[in-house]
Amino acid sequence: MTEDLIKKLKNVKQALVSKDMTGEEWEEREEILEKLEDVTTYLKDALGKGIEF
């Protein structure tokens, strides 16, 4: 389940990266991308430690 969630998060990140944005929208997207990366990293760490969700 967690691995599937990581794959879905990567798809969301890719969709955001491919959007053409400027100005404030771009800054907001960058913040979202950073947060998604943090979540993905946390989930990968949790998988390695055997933590289940």
C-alpha positions in Angstrom: 0.0 0.0 0.0 2.7 2.5 0.9 4.7 1.7 -2.2 1.6 2.4 -4.3 1.1 5.7 -2.5 4.7 6.7 -3.3 4.1 5.9 -6.9 0.9 8.0 -6.9 2.8 10.9 -5.2 5.4 10.8 -7.9 2.7 11.0 -10.6 1.2 14.1 -8.8 4.7 15.6 -8.7 5.3 15.0 -12.4 1.9 16.5 -13.3 2.8 19.7 -11.3 6.3 19.9 -12.8 4.9 19.8 -16.3 2.4 22.6 -15.8 3.5 26.0 -17.2 3.2 28.6 -14.4 4.7 31.9 -13.6 4.9 34.3 -10.7 3.0 33.5 -7.5 1.6 30.3 -9.0 5.1 29.1 -9.7 6.2 29.8 -6.1 3.2 28.0 -4.7 3.9 25.0 -6.9 7.5 24.9 -5.8 6.3 24.8 -2.1 3.9 22.0 -2.9 6.6 20.1 -4.7 8.9 20.4 -1.7 6.2 19.2 0.6 5.4 16.2 -1.7 9.1 15.4 -1.7 9.2 15.5 2.1 6.2 13.1 2.3 7.7 10.8 -0.2 11.0 10.7 1.7 9.1 10.1 5.0 7.2 7.2 3.4 10.4 5.7 2.0 12.1 6.0 5.4 9.1 4.4 7.1 9.1 1.5 4.7 12.8 0.9 5.5 12.0 0.8 9.2 9.1 -1.6 8.8 6.5 1.0 10.0 3.1 0.2 8.6 0.3 2.7 7.9 
